[in-house]
Amino acid sequence: MSSEGVLKEIQTIGEKFLLKLQKLPKADPVEIVSFCVVLLFIVTVLVLMIIACSCCCYSCCSCDGHPDHRRRKIQVRPAAH
């Protein structure tokens, strides 16, 4: 899909979203609740993705851009009797 097609899709989705927001004050309570639930789901997924990406980046890069080599796995061997 070309970049123009993607931009057109995003614009179409944005226009539908704005239209839905404009109609929301006149909507039924059920429609308002369902819209809020969908919006909450989308926000939750985005927040979880940001948390997952930041945790992964932090564990790999240790915030300063250099890998943390001290966190290597150490094999534990049984003590000899």
All heavy atoms as a GROMACS GRO file, in nm:
protein
  625
    1MET      N    1   0.085  -0.116   0.000
    1MET     CA    2   0.000   0.000   0.000
    1MET      C    3   0.090   0.124   0.000
    1MET      O    4   0.185   0.133   0.078
    1MET     CB    5  -0.090  -0.003   0.124
    1MET     CG    6  -0.186   0.110   0.130
    1MET     SD    7  -0.292   0.100   0.276
    1MET     CE    8  -0.441   0.041   0.204
    2SER      N    9   0.060   0.219  -0.084
    2SER     CA   10   0.144   0.339  -0.095
    2SER      C   11   0.119   0.432   0.024
    2SER      O   12   0.020   0.418   0.097
    2SER     CB   13   0.113   0.411  -0.226
    2SER     OG   14  -0.018   0.463  -0.221
    3SER      N   15   0.210   0.525   0.041
    3SER     CA   16   0.197   0.618   0.153
    3SER      C   17   0.073   0.707   0.136
    3SER      O   18   0.012   0.747   0.235
    3SER     CB   19   0.322   0.703   0.166
    3SER     OG   20   0.341   0.781   0.050
    4GLU      N   21   0.037   0.737   0.013
    4GLU     CA   22  -0.084   0.816  -0.010
    4GLU      C   23  -0.209   0.740   0.034
    4GLU      O   24  -0.301   0.798   0.091
    4GLU     CB   25  -0.096   0.853  -0.158
    4GLU     CG   26   0.009   0.951  -0.205
    4GLU     CD   27   0.000   0.980  -0.353
    4GLU    OE1   28  -0.099   0.939  -0.416
    4GLU    OE2   29   0.091   1.044  -0.405
    5GLY      N   30  -0.210   0.609   0.007
    5GLY     CA   31  -0.323   0.527   0.049
    5GLY      C   32  -0.335   0.520   0.199
    5GLY      O   33  -0.445   0.525   0.255
    6VAL      N   34  -0.220   0.508   0.267
    6VAL     CA   35  -0.220   0.503   0.413
    6VAL      C   36  -0.269   0.635   0.470
    6VAL      O   37  -0.350   0.638   0.563
    6VAL     CB   38  -0.079   0.468   0.465
    6VAL    CG1   39  -0.072   0.480   0.616
    6VAL    CG2   40  -0.040   0.328   0.423
    7LEU      N   41  -0.220   0.745   0.416
    7LEU     CA   42  -0.262   0.876   0.464
    7LEU      C   43  -0.412   0.898   0.443
    7LEU      O   44  -0.480   0.954   0.528
    7LEU     CB   45  -0.183   0.987   0.395
    7LEU     CG   46  -0.036   0.997   0.435
    7LEU    CD1   47   0.035   1.102   0.351
    7LEU    CD2   48  -0.023   1.029   0.583
    8LYS      N   49  -0.462   0.850   0.329
    8LYS     CA   50  -0.606   0.864   0.301
    8LYS      C   51  -0.689   0.781   0.399
    8LYS      O   52  -0.793   0.826   0.447
    8LYS     CB   53  -0.634   0.822   0.157
    8LYS     CG   54  -0.775   0.853   0.116
    8LYS     CD   55  -0.793   0.846  -0.033
    8LYS     CE   56  -0.936   0.875  -0.065
    8LYS     NZ   57  -0.953   0.967  -0.172
    9GLU      N   58  -0.641   0.661   0.432
    9GLU     CA   59  -0.710   0.576   0.530
    9GLU      C   60  -0.712   0.641   0.667
    9GLU      O   61  -0.814   0.641   0.736
    9GLU     CB   62  -0.642   0.439   0.541
    9GLU     CG   63  -0.685   0.336   0.442
    9GLU     CD   64  -0.833   0.302   0.452
    9GLU    OE1   65  -0.885   0.280   0.564
    9GLU    OE2   66  -0.897   0.299   0.347
   10ILE      N   67  -0.597   0.696   0.709
   10ILE     CA   68  -0.590   0.763   0.839
   10ILE      C   69  -0.683   0.882   0.843
   10ILE      O   70  -0.752   0.906   0.943
   10ILE     CB   71  -0.443   0.802   0.870
   10ILE    CG1   72  -0.360   0.677   0.894
   10ILE    CG2   73  -0.436   0.894   0.992
   10ILE    CD1   74  -0.212   0.704   0.910
   11GLN      N   75  -0.687   0.958   0.733
   11GLN     CA   76  -0.777   1.073   0.726
   11GLN      C   77  -0.923   1.030   0.733
   11GLN      O   78  -1.004   1.091   0.803
   11GLN     CB   79  -0.752   1.151   0.597
   11GLN     CG   80  -0.835   1.277   0.587
   11GLN     CD   81  -0.807   1.354   0.458
   11GLN    OE1   82  -0.732   1.310   0.374
   11GLN    NE2   83  -0.869   1.470   0.446
   12THR      N   84  -0.957   0.921   0.665
   12THR     CA   85  -1.094   0.870   0.668
   12THR      C   86  -1.133   0.826   0.809
   12THR      O   87  -1.242   0.858   0.857
   12THR     CB   88  -1.109   0.753   0.570
   12THR    OG1   89  -1.070   0.797   0.440
   12THR    CG2   90  -1.251   0.703   0.565
   13ILE      N   91  -1.042   0.756   0.876
   13ILE     CA   92  -1.070   0.710   1.012
   13ILE      C   93  -1.084   0.830   1.106
   13ILE      O   94  -1.173   0.834   1.191
   13ILE     CB   95  -0.958   0.615   1.061
   13ILE    CG1   96  -0.966   0.484   0.982
   13ILE    CG2   97  -0.968   0.589   1.210
   13ILE    CD1   98  -0.848   0.392   1.005
   14GLY      N   99  -0.999   0.931   1.089
   14GLY     CA  100  -1.007   1.051   1.170
   14GLY      C  101  -1.139   1.125   1.150
   14GLY      O  102  -1.200   1.174   1.246
   15GLU      N  103  -1.184   1.133   1.024
   15GLU     CA  104  -1.310   1.200   0.996
   15GLU      C  105  -1.428   1.125   1.059
   15GLU      O  106  -1.520   1.186   1.115
   15GLU     CB  107  -1.330   1.214   0.846
   15GLU     CG  108  -1.238   1.316   0.782
   15GLU     CD  109  -1.245   1.317   0.630
   15GLU    OE1  110  -1.318   1.234   0.573
   15GLU    OE2  111  -1.178   1.401   0.570
   16LYS      N  112  -1.425   0.991   1.050
   16LYS     CA  113  -1.531   0.912   1.113
   16LYS      C  114  -1.532   0.931   1.264
   16LYS      O  115  -1.637   0.940   1.328
   16LYS     CB  116  -1.514   0.764   1.080
   16LYS     CG  117  -1.548   0.728   0.938
   16LYS     CD  118  -1.528   0.581   0.912
   16LYS     CE  119  -1.555   0.542   0.770
   16LYS     NZ  120  -1.531   0.399   0.745
   17PHE      N  121  -1.412   0.936   1.322
   17PHE     CA  122  -1.399   0.956   1.468
   17PHE      C  123  -1.455   1.092   1.509
   17PHE      O  124  -1.529   1.103   1.608
   17PHE     CB  125  -1.252   0.941   1.509
   17PHE     CG  126  -1.229   0.953   1.656
   17PHE    CD1  127  -1.268   0.853   1.742
   17PHE    CD2  128  -1.168   1.066   1.709
   17PHE    CE1  129  -1.248   0.863   1.878
   17PHE    CE2  130  -1.148   1.078   1.844
   17PHE     CZ  131  -1.187   0.976   1.929
   18LEU      N  132  -1.420   1.196   1.434
   18LEU     CA  133  -1.472   1.330   1.465
   18LEU      C  134  -1.623   1.336   1.449
   18LEU      O  135  -1.692   1.400   1.528
   18LEU     CB  136  -1.403   1.435   1.377
   18LEU     CG  137  -1.259   1.466   1.413
   18LEU    CD1  138  -1.199   1.563   1.312
   18LEU    CD2  139  -1.248   1.521   1.553
   19LEU      N  140  -1.676   1.272   1.346
   19LEU     CA  141  -1.820   1.269   1.325
   19LEU      C  142  -1.889   1.200   1.443
   19LEU      O  143  -1.993   1.245   1.492
   19LEU     CB  144  -1.853   1.198   1.194
   19LEU     CG  145  -1.999   1.194   1.154
   19LEU    CD1  146  -2.050   1.336   1.129
   19LEU    CD2  147  -2.018   1.109   1.029
   20LYS      N  148  -1.828   1.090   1.490
   20LYS     CA  149  -1.884   1.018   1.604
   20LYS      C  150  -1.881   1.104   1.730
   20LYS      O  151  -1.977   1.105   1.808
   20LYS     CB  152  -1.805   0.889   1.626
   20LYS     CG  153  -1.865   0.795   1.723
   20LYS     CD  154  -1.997   0.747   1.676
   20LYS     CE  155  -2.005   0.599   1.676
   20LYS     NZ  156  -2.138   0.552   1.645
   21LEU      N  157  -1.772   1.179   1.747
   21LEU     CA  158  -1.764   1.268   1.864
   21LEU      C  159  -1.867   1.380   1.857
   21LEU      O  160  -1.923   1.420   1.960
   21LEU     CB  161  -1.624   1.328   1.874
   21LEU     CG  162  -1.515   1.240   1.932
   21LEU    CD1  163  -1.381   1.312   1.928
   21LEU    CD2  164  -1.547   1.199   2.074
   22GLN      N  165  -1.894   1.430   1.737
   22GLN     CA  166  -1.993   1.536   1.723
   22GLN      C  167  -2.135   1.487   1.752
   22GLN      O  168  -2.217   1.560   1.806
   22GLN     CB  169  -1.987   1.597   1.583
   22GLN     CG  170  -1.862   1.678   1.558
   22GLN     CD  171  -1.849   1.720   1.412
   22GLN    OE1  172  -1.924   1.675   1.326
   22GLN    NE2  173  -1.750   1.805   1.386
   23LYS      N  174  -2.162   1.362   1.719
   23LYS     CA  175  -2.295   1.305   1.742
   23LYS      C  176  -2.311   1.249   1.883
   23LYS      O  177  -2.422   1.216   1.924
   23LYS     CB  178  -2.321   1.192   1.642
   23LYS     CG  179  -2.337   1.238   1.499
   23LYS     CD  180  -2.367   1.120   1.410
   23LYS     CE  181  -2.386   1.161   1.266
   23LYS     NZ  182  -2.415   1.046   1.178
   24LEU      N  183  -2.204   1.240   1.959
   24LEU     CA  184  -2.207   1.175   2.090
   24LEU      C  185  -2.301   1.243   2.191
   24LEU      O  186  -2.372   1.172   2.263
   24LEU     CB  187  -2.066   1.164   2.147
   24LEU     CG  188  -2.042   1.057   2.251
   24LEU    CD1  189  -2.083   0.921   2.198
   24LEU    CD2  190  -1.898   1.056   2.294
   25PRO      N  191  -2.307   1.376   2.200
   25PRO     CA  192  -2.399   1.435   2.299
   25PRO      C  193  -2.547   1.402   2.274
   25PRO      O  194  -2.626   1.402   2.368
   25PRO     CB  195  -2.375   1.586   2.285
   25PRO     CG  196  -2.240   1.597   2.227
   25PRO     CD  197  -2.222   1.477   2.140
   26LYS      N  198  -2.583   1.373   2.151
   26LYS     CA  199  -2.722   1.342   2.118
   26LYS      C  200  -2.750   1.192   2.117
   26LYS      O  201  -2.861   1.150   2.091
   26LYS     CB  202  -2.757   1.398   1.980
   26LYS     CG  203  -2.735   1.545   1.967
   26LYS     CD  204  -2.752   1.587   1.824
   26LYS     CE  205  -2.688   1.722   1.801
   26LYS     NZ  206  -2.673   1.755   1.662
   27ALA      N  207  -2.650   1.110   2.145
   27ALA     CA  208  -2.663   0.965   2.133
   27ALA      C  209  -2.734   0.905   2.254
   27ALA      O  210  -2.749   0.967   2.359
   27ALA     CB  211  -2.525   0.902   2.118
   28ASP      N  212  -2.774   0.780   2.238
   28ASP     CA  213  -2.834   0.704   2.346
   28ASP      C  214  -2.728   0.672   2.451
   28ASP      O  215  -2.609   0.665   2.420
   28ASP     CB  216  -2.890   0.571   2.294
   28ASP     CG  217  -3.006   0.590   2.198
   28ASP    OD1  218  -3.074   0.694   2.209
   28ASP    OD2  219  -3.026   0.501   2.112
   29PRO      N  220  -2.769   0.650   2.575
   29PRO     CA  221  -2.672   0.614   2.679
   29PRO      C  222  -2.594   0.487   2.647
   29PRO      O  223  -2.475   0.477   2.679
   29PRO     CB  224  -2.758   0.596   2.804
   29PRO     CG  225  -2.880   0.677   2.779
   29PRO     CD  226  -2.902   0.672   2.631
   30VAL      N  227  -2.660   0.392   2.582
   30VAL     CA  228  -2.591   0.267   2.547
   30VAL      C  229  -2.479   0.294   2.447
   30VAL      O  230  -2.369   0.240   2.458
   30VAL     CB  231  -2.692   0.164   2.490
   30VAL    CG1  232  -2.621   0.039   2.441
   30VAL    CG2  233  -2.796   0.129   2.593
   31GLU      N  234  -2.506   0.381   2.351
   31GLU     CA  235  -2.405   0.414   2.251
   31GLU      C  236  -2.288   0.491   2.314
   31GLU      O  237  -2.172   0.470   2.278
   31GLU     CB  238  -2.467   0.496   2.139
   31GLU     CG  239  -2.378   0.513   2.019
   31GLU     CD  240  -2.448   0.581   1.903
   31GLU    OE1  241  -2.569   0.608   1.913
   31GLU    OE2  242  -2.380   0.607   1.803
   32ILE      N  243  -2.319   0.577   2.409
   32ILE     CA  244  -2.213   0.652   2.478
   32ILE      C  245  -2.124   0.557   2.557
   32ILE      O  246  -2.001   0.566   2.552
   32ILE     CB  247  -2.275   0.759   2.570
   32ILE    CG1  248  -2.344   0.865   2.486
   32ILE    CG2  249  -2.169   0.822   2.660
   32ILE    CD1  250  -2.423   0.966   2.567
   33VAL      N  251  -2.186   0.464   2.628
   33VAL     CA  252  -2.109   0.368   2.707
   33VAL      C  253  -2.024   0.278   2.617
   33VAL      O  254  -1.906   0.254   2.645
   33VAL     CB  255  -2.202   0.283   2.797
   33VAL    CG1  256  -2.128   0.168   2.860
   33VAL    CG2  257  -2.266   0.371   2.903
   34SER      N  258  -2.081   0.231   2.508
   34SER     CA  259  -2.005   0.144   2.418
   34SER      C  260  -1.889   0.220   2.354
   34SER      O  261  -1.779   0.166   2.339
   34SER     CB  262  -2.096   0.084   2.311
   34SER     OG  263  -2.150   0.186   2.229
   35PHE      N  264  -1.910   0.348   2.320
   35PHE     CA  265  -1.802   0.428   2.266
   35PHE      C  266  -1.691   0.446   2.368
   35PHE      O  267  -1.572   0.436   2.336
   35PHE     CB  268  -1.855   0.564   2.220
   35PHE     CG  269  -1.752   0.653   2.159
   35PHE    CD1  270  -1.707   0.631   2.030
   35PHE    CD2  271  -1.699   0.759   2.231
   35PHE    CE1  272  -1.612   0.713   1.973
   35PHE    CE2  273  -1.603   0.840   2.175
   35PHE     CZ  274  -1.560   0.818   2.045
   36CYS      N  275  -1.727   0.471   2.493
   36CYS     CA  276  -1.627   0.487   2.599
   36CYS      C  277  -1.550   0.358   2.624
   36CYS      O  278  -1.430   0.360   2.649
   36CYS     CB  279  -1.694   0.534   2.728
   36CYS     SG  280  -1.754   0.704   2.717
   37VAL      N  281  -1.619   0.244   2.617
   37VAL     CA  282  -1.552   0.115   2.636
   37VAL      C  283  -1.451   0.090   2.525
   37VAL      O  284  -1.337   0.048   2.550
   37VAL     CB  285  -1.656   0.000   2.644
   37VAL    CG1  286  -1.590  -0.135   2.634
   37VAL    CG2  287  -1.735   0.011   2.773
   38VAL      N  288  -1.489   0.117   2.402
   38VAL     CA  289  -1.397   0.099   2.289
   38VAL      C  290  -1.278   0.194   2.302
   38VAL      O  291  -1.163   0.155   2.282
   38VAL     CB  292  -1.470   0.120   2.155
   38VAL    CG1  293  -1.374   0.128   2.039
   38VAL    CG2  294  -1.571   0.009   2.132
   39LEU      N  295  -1.305   0.318   2.340
   39LEU     CA  296  -1.198   0.416   2.357
   39LEU      C  297  -1.104   0.374   2.470
   39LEU      O  298  -0.981   0.383   2.458
   39LEU     CB  299  -1.259   0.553   2.386
   39LEU     CG  300  -1.169   0.672   2.368
   39LEU    CD1  301  -1.123   0.683   2.223
   39LEU    CD2  302  -1.242   0.798   2.408
   40LEU      N  303  -1.159   0.324   2.579
   40LEU     CA  304  -1.078   0.276   2.691
   40LEU      C  305  -0.992   0.157   2.650
   40LEU      O  306  -0.876   0.147   2.690
   40LEU     CB  307  -1.168   0.240   2.810
   40LEU     CG  308  -1.098   0.193   2.936
   40LEU    CD1  309  -1.019   0.308   2.996
   40LEU    CD2  310  -1.200   0.142   3.035
   41PHE      N  311  -1.048   0.068   2.570
   41PHE     CA  312  -0.972  -0.048   2.521
   41PHE      C  313  -0.853  -0.002   2.437
   41PHE      O  314  -0.741  -0.052   2.454
   41PHE     CB  315  -1.064  -0.140   2.440
   41PHE     CG  316  -0.992  -0.255   2.378
   41PHE    CD1  317  -0.952  -0.363   2.453
   41PHE    CD2  318  -0.963  -0.254   2.241
   41PHE    CE1  319  -0.886  -0.470   2.395
   41PHE    CE2  320  -0.896  -0.359   2.182
   41PHE     CZ  321  -0.858  -0.468   2.260
   42ILE      N  322  -0.877   0.092   2.346
   42ILE     CA  323  -0.769   0.140   2.260
   42ILE      C  324  -0.660   0.207   2.343
   42ILE      O  325  -0.540   0.181   2.322
   42ILE     CB  326  -0.826   0.237   2.154
   42ILE    CG1  327  -0.914   0.159   2.056
   42ILE    CG2  328  -0.715   0.309   2.080
   42ILE    CD1  329  -0.993   0.247   1.961
   43VAL      N  330  -0.698   0.289   2.439
   43VAL     CA  331  -0.600   0.356   2.524
   43VAL      C  332  -0.522   0.255   2.607
   43VAL      O  333  -0.400   0.266   2.621
   43VAL     CB  334  -0.671   0.461   2.614
   43VAL    CG1  335  -0.578   0.513   2.722
   43VAL    CG2  336  -0.723   0.575   2.529
   44THR      N  337  -0.590   0.154   2.659
   44THR     CA  338  -0.523   0.051   2.739
   44THR      C  339  -0.420  -0.025   2.656
   44THR      O  340  -0.308  -0.049   2.702
   44THR     CB  341  -0.627  -0.048   2.796
   44THR    OG1  342  -0.723   0.025   2.871
   44THR    CG2  343  -0.560  -0.153   2.883
   45VAL      N  344  -0.455  -0.062   2.534
   45VAL     CA  345  -0.362  -0.133   2.447
   45VAL      C  346  -0.240  -0.046   2.417
   45VAL      O  347  -0.126  -0.093   2.423
   45VAL     CB  348  -0.431  -0.178   2.316
   45VAL    CG1  349  -0.330  -0.225   2.214
   45VAL    CG2  350  -0.532  -0.287   2.346
   46LEU      N  351  -0.261   0.081   2.388
   46LEU     CA  352  -0.149   0.171   2.360
   46LEU      C  353  -0.058   0.188   2.482
   46LEU      O  354   0.065   0.184   2.468
   46LEU     CB  355  -0.201   0.306   2.312
   46LEU     CG  356  -0.265   0.308   2.174
   46LEU    CD1  357  -0.321   0.446   2.144
   46LEU    CD2  358  -0.165   0.266   2.067
   47VAL      N  359  -0.118   0.203   2.600
   47VAL     CA  360  -0.038   0.218   2.721
   47VAL      C  361   0.042   0.091   2.750
   47VAL      O  362   0.161   0.097   2.785
   47VAL     CB  363  -0.127   0.257   2.841
   47VAL    CG1  364  -0.053   0.244   2.973
   47VAL    CG2  365  -0.179   0.398   2.825
   48LEU      N  366  -0.020  -0.024   2.733
   48LEU     CA  367   0.052  -0.150   2.756
   48LEU      C  368   0.166  -0.170   2.656
   48LEU      O  369   0.272  -0.221   2.692
   48LEU     CB  370  -0.046  -0.268   2.751
   48LEU     CG  371  -0.141  -0.278   2.870
   48LEU    CD1  372  -0.241  -0.392   2.848
   48LEU    CD2  373  -0.064  -0.300   2.999
   49MET      N  374   0.145  -0.128   2.532
   49MET     CA  375   0.252  -0.138   2.433
   49MET      C  376   0.368  -0.045   2.470
   49MET      O  377   0.485  -0.084   2.458
   49MET     CB  378   0.199  -0.102   2.294
   49MET     CG  379   0.117  -0.212   2.231
   49MET     SD  380   0.050  -0.167   2.071
   49MET     CE  381   0.196  -0.125   1.979
   50ILE      N  382   0.337   0.074   2.516
   50ILE     CA  383   0.443   0.167   2.557
   50ILE      C  384   0.520   0.112   2.677
   50ILE      O  385   0.643   0.117   2.681
   50ILE     CB  386   0.383   0.305   2.589
   50ILE    CG1  387   0.335   0.371   2.460
   50ILE    CG2  388   0.484   0.395   2.660
   50ILE    CD1  389   0.253   0.496   2.481
   51ILE      N  390   0.449   0.055   2.773
   51ILE     CA  391   0.515  -0.003   2.890
   51ILE      C  392   0.602  -0.121   2.849
   51ILE      O  393   0.717  -0.133   2.894
   51ILE     CB  394   0.411  -0.046   2.996
   51ILE    CG1  395   0.346   0.078   3.057
   51ILE    CG2  396   0.475  -0.132   3.105
   51ILE    CD1  397   0.228   0.048   3.147
   52ALA      N  398   0.551  -0.208   2.763
   52ALA     CA  399   0.628  -0.324   2.720
   52ALA      C  400   0.753  -0.282   2.643
   52ALA      O  401   0.862  -0.336   2.666
   52ALA     CB  402   0.541  -0.415   2.633
   53CYS      N  403   0.739  -0.186   2.555
   53CYS     CA  404   0.854  -0.140   2.477
   53CYS      C  405   0.957  -0.072   2.566
   53CYS      O  406   1.077  -0.091   2.549
   53CYS     CB  407   0.810  -0.046   2.366
   53CYS     SG  408   0.719  -0.129   2.235
   54SER      N  409   0.911   0.007   2.663
   54SER     CA  410   1.006   0.075   2.750
   54SER      C  411   1.077  -0.024   2.842
   54SER      O  412   1.196  -0.010   2.868
   54SER     CB  413   0.936   0.184   2.831
   54SER     OG  414   0.841   0.127   2.918
   55CYS      N  415   1.007  -0.125   2.891
   55CYS     CA  416   1.071  -0.226   2.975
   55CYS      C  417   1.172  -0.307   2.895
   55CYS      O  418   1.282  -0.336   2.944
   55CYS     CB  419   0.967  -0.318   3.036
   55CYS     SG  420   0.867  -0.240   3.164
   56CYS      N  421   1.138  -0.342   2.774
   56CYS     CA  422   1.229  -0.418   2.689
   56CYS      C  423   1.352  -0.335   2.657
   56CYS      O  424   1.465  -0.383   2.665
   56CYS     CB  425   1.158  -0.460   2.561
   56CYS     SG  426   1.263  -0.553   2.448
   57CYS      N  427   1.333  -0.210   2.623
   57CYS     CA  428   1.444  -0.121   2.590
   57CYS      C  429   1.531  -0.099   2.712
   57CYS      O  430   1.652  -0.096   2.703
   57CYS     CB  431   1.392   0.012   2.536
   57CYS     SG  432   1.523   0.126   2.490
   58TYR      N  433   1.470  -0.082   2.827
   58TYR     CA  434   1.546  -0.059   2.950
   58TYR      C  435   1.631  -0.181   2.984
   58TYR      O  436   1.746  -0.167   3.022
   58TYR     CB  437   1.452  -0.026   3.066
   58TYR     CG  438   1.526   0.000   3.194
   58TYR    CD1  439   1.591   0.120   3.215
   58TYR    CD2  440   1.532  -0.097   3.294
   58TYR    CE1  441   1.660   0.144   3.331
   58TYR    CE2  442   1.600  -0.074   3.411
   58TYR     CZ  443   1.665   0.048   3.429
   58TYR     OH  444   1.734   0.071   3.546
   59SER      N  445   1.577  -0.301   2.969
   59SER     CA  446   1.653  -0.420   3.006
   59SER      C  447   1.765  -0.448   2.906
   59SER      O  448   1.868  -0.501   2.942
   59SER     CB  449   1.562  -0.541   3.018
   59SER     OG  450   1.510  -0.575   2.891
   60CYS      N  451   1.746  -0.410   2.780
   60CYS     CA  452   1.849  -0.433   2.679
   60CYS      C  453   1.954  -0.323   2.677
   60CYS      O  454   2.072  -0.349   2.663
   60CYS     CB  455   1.787  -0.443   2.540
   60CYS     SG  456   1.684  -0.586   2.517
   61CYS      N  457   1.911  -0.201   2.690
   61CYS     CA  458   2.000  -0.086   2.668
   61CYS      C  459   2.039  -0.014   2.795
   61CYS      O  460   2.125   0.073   2.792
   61CYS     CB  461   1.933   0.013   2.573
   61CYS     SG  462   1.889  -0.059   2.416
   62SER      N  463   1.976  -0.042   2.903
   62SER     CA  464   2.001   0.018   3.034
   62SER      C  465   2.005   0.170   3.028
   62SER      O  466   2.091   0.234   3.086
   62SER     CB  467   2.125  -0.042   3.096
   62SER     OG  468   2.233   0.041   3.108
   63CYS      N  469   1.914   0.229   2.955
   63CYS     CA  470   1.886   0.373   2.948
   63CYS      C  471   1.994   0.460   2.887
   63CYS      O  472   1.966   0.565   2.837
   63CYS     CB  473   1.851   0.430   3.085
   63CYS     SG  474   1.684   0.389   3.132
   64ASP      N  475   2.120   0.424   2.893
   64ASP     CA  476   2.223   0.512   2.837
   64ASP      C  477   2.266   0.467   2.698
   64ASP      O  478   2.359   0.523   2.641
   64ASP     CB  479   2.343   0.520   2.930
   64ASP     CG  480   2.407   0.385   2.956
   64ASP    OD1  481   2.355   0.284   2.907
   64ASP    OD2  482   2.510   0.381   3.026
   65GLY      N  483   2.201   0.367   2.642
   65GLY     CA  484   2.231   0.325   2.506
   65GLY      C  485   2.333   0.212   2.498
   65GLY      O  486   2.357   0.159   2.391
   66HIS      N  487   2.396   0.178   2.609
   66HIS     CA  488   2.495   0.071   2.609
   66HIS      C  489   2.435  -0.053   2.672
   66HIS      O  490   2.370  -0.045   2.776
   66HIS     CB  491   2.620   0.112   2.688
   66HIS     CG  492   2.685   0.235   2.633
   66HIS    ND1  493   2.741   0.240   2.508
   66HIS    CD2  494   2.700   0.360   2.686
   66HIS    CE1  495   2.790   0.362   2.487
   66HIS    NE2  496   2.765   0.436   2.594
   67PRO      N  497   2.456  -0.169   2.612
   67PRO     CA  498   2.402  -0.292   2.672
   67PRO      C  499   2.461  -0.318   2.809
   67PRO      O  500   2.577  -0.287   2.834
   67PRO     CB  501   2.443  -0.402   2.572
   67PRO     CG  502   2.485  -0.331   2.450
   67PRO     CD  503   2.524  -0.191   2.487
   68ASP      N  504   2.382  -0.373   2.894
   68ASP     CA  505   2.426  -0.405   3.030
   68ASP      C  506   2.477  -0.549   3.031
   68ASP      O  507   2.399  -0.642   3.034
   68ASP     CB  508   2.310  -0.387   3.128
   68ASP     CG  509   2.355  -0.394   3.272
   68ASP    OD1  510   2.477  -0.401   3.295
   68ASP    OD2  511   2.268  -0.392   3.361
   69HIS      N  512   2.609  -0.563   3.032
   69HIS     CA  513   2.668  -0.697   3.025
   69HIS      C  514   2.675  -0.763   3.162
   69HIS      O  515   2.704  -0.881   3.173
   69HIS     CB  516   2.809  -0.691   2.965
   69HIS     CG  517   2.808  -0.644   2.823
   69HIS    ND1  518   2.753  -0.718   2.721
   69HIS    CD2  519   2.852  -0.528   2.766
   69HIS    CE1  520   2.766  -0.652   2.607
   69HIS    NE2  521   2.823  -0.536   2.631
   70ARG      N  522   2.648  -0.688   3.268
   70ARG     CA  523   2.653  -0.746   3.402
   70ARG      C  524   2.534  -0.836   3.430
   70ARG      O  525   2.536  -0.915   3.522
   70ARG     CB  526   2.656  -0.636   3.506
   70ARG     CG  527   2.784  -0.555   3.501
   70ARG     CD  528   2.778  -0.441   3.597
   70ARG     NE  529   2.676  -0.349   3.548
   70ARG     CZ  530   2.623  -0.251   3.619
   70ARG    NH1  531   2.660  -0.233   3.742
   70ARG    NH2  532   2.533  -0.171   3.568
   71ARG      N  533   2.429  -0.826   3.350
   71ARG     CA  534   2.308  -0.902   3.378
   71ARG      C  535   2.306  -1.035   3.304
   71ARG      O  536   2.202  -1.086   3.269
   71ARG     CB  537   2.186  -0.820   3.339
   71ARG     CG  538   2.176  -0.694   3.424
   71ARG     CD  539   2.052  -0.621   3.395
   71ARG     NE  540   1.941  -0.701   3.447
   71ARG     CZ  541   1.815  -0.682   3.412
   71ARG    NH1  542   1.784  -0.589   3.327
   71ARG    NH2  543   1.720  -0.756   3.461
   72ARG      N  544   2.420  -1.092   3.279
   72ARG     CA  545   2.426  -1.222   3.212
   72ARG      C  546   2.373  -1.330   3.304
   72ARG      O  547   2.383  -1.322   3.426
   72ARG     CB  548   2.570  -1.256   3.174
   72ARG     CG  549   2.624  -1.168   3.066
   72ARG     CD  550   2.762  -1.215   3.027
   72ARG     NE  551   2.820  -1.122   2.933
   72ARG     CZ  552   2.948  -1.104   2.916
   72ARG    NH1  553   3.034  -1.173   2.987
   72ARG    NH2  554   2.992  -1.019   2.830
   73LYS      N  555   2.321  -1.435   3.243
   73LYS     CA  556   2.272  -1.547   3.322
   73LYS      C  557   2.391  -1.626   3.375
   73LYS      O  558   2.484  -1.657   3.302
   73LYS     CB  559   2.183  -1.638   3.238
   73LYS     CG  560   2.053  -1.573   3.200
   73LYS     CD  561   1.968  -1.669   3.121
   73LYS     CE  562   1.836  -1.605   3.084
   73LYS     NZ  563   1.752  -1.693   3.004
   74ILE      N  564   2.386  -1.659   3.502
   74ILE     CA  565   2.491  -1.736   3.565
   74ILE      C  566   2.433  -1.872   3.599
   74ILE      O  567   2.329  -1.882   3.663
   74ILE     CB  568   2.542  -1.666   3.692
   74ILE    CG1  569   2.599  -1.530   3.657
   74ILE    CG2  570   2.645  -1.752   3.763
   74ILE    CD1  571   2.633  -1.445   3.778
   75GLN      N  572   2.502  -1.976   3.554
   75GLN     CA  573   2.456  -2.111   3.585
   75GLN      C  574   2.498  -2.148   3.726
   75GLN      O  575   2.612  -2.130   3.767
   75GLN     CB  576   2.516  -2.212   3.486
   75GLN     CG  577   2.463  -2.195   3.347
   75GLN     CD  578   2.519  -2.301   3.254
   75GLN    OE1  579   2.612  -2.372   3.287
   75GLN    NE2  580   2.462  -2.308   3.134
   76VAL      N  581   2.402  -2.199   3.800
   76VAL     CA  582   2.428  -2.241   3.937
   76VAL      C  583   2.460  -2.389   3.935
   76VAL      O  584   2.384  -2.470   3.883
   76VAL     CB  585   2.306  -2.214   4.027
   76VAL    CG1  586   2.333  -2.262   4.170
   76VAL    CG2  587   2.272  -2.066   4.024
   77ARG      N  588   2.575  -2.422   3.989
   77ARG     CA  589   2.617  -2.563   3.994
   77ARG      C  590   2.596  -2.617   4.134
   77ARG      O  591   2.612  -2.544   4.232
   77ARG     CB  592   2.763  -2.574   3.954
   77ARG     CG  593   2.786  -2.530   3.812
   77ARG     CD  594   2.929  -2.549   3.774
   77ARG     NE  595   2.949  -2.497   3.638
   77ARG     CZ  596   3.064  -2.477   3.584
   77ARG    NH1  597   3.174  -2.504   3.650
   77ARG    NH2  598   3.072  -2.430   3.461
   78PRO      N  599   2.563  -2.745   4.145
   78PRO     CA  600   2.545  -2.804   4.279
   78PRO      C  601   2.677  -2.806   4.356
   78PRO      O  602   2.783  -2.823   4.298
   78PRO     CB  603   2.495  -2.945   4.251
   78PRO     CG  604   2.519  -2.969   4.108
   78PRO     CD  605   2.536  -2.838   4.040
   79ALA      N  606   2.667  -2.786   4.485
   79ALA     CA  607   2.785  -2.784   4.569
   79ALA      C  608   2.838  -2.926   4.585
   79ALA      O  609   2.762  -3.022   4.601
   79ALA     CB  610   2.752  -2.726   4.705
   80ALA      N  611   2.971  -2.941   4.578
   80ALA     CA  612   3.034  -3.074   4.594
   80ALA      C  613   3.043  -3.107   4.743
   80ALA      O  614   3.072  -3.024   4.826
   80ALA     CB  615   3.173  -3.073   4.533
   81HIS      N  616   3.017  -3.234   4.778
   81HIS     CA  617   3.022  -3.276   4.920
   81HIS      C  618   3.152  -3.338   4.952
   81HIS      O  619   3.220  -3.406   4.901
   81HIS     CB  620   2.911  -3.377   4.950
   81HIS     CG  621   2.775  -3.310   4.946
   81HIS    ND1  622   2.728  -3.235   5.051
   81HIS    CD2  623   2.680  -3.303   4.850
   81HIS    CE1  624   2.609  -3.189   5.020
   81HIS    NE2  625   2.577  -3.231   4.898
   0.00000   0.00000   0.00000
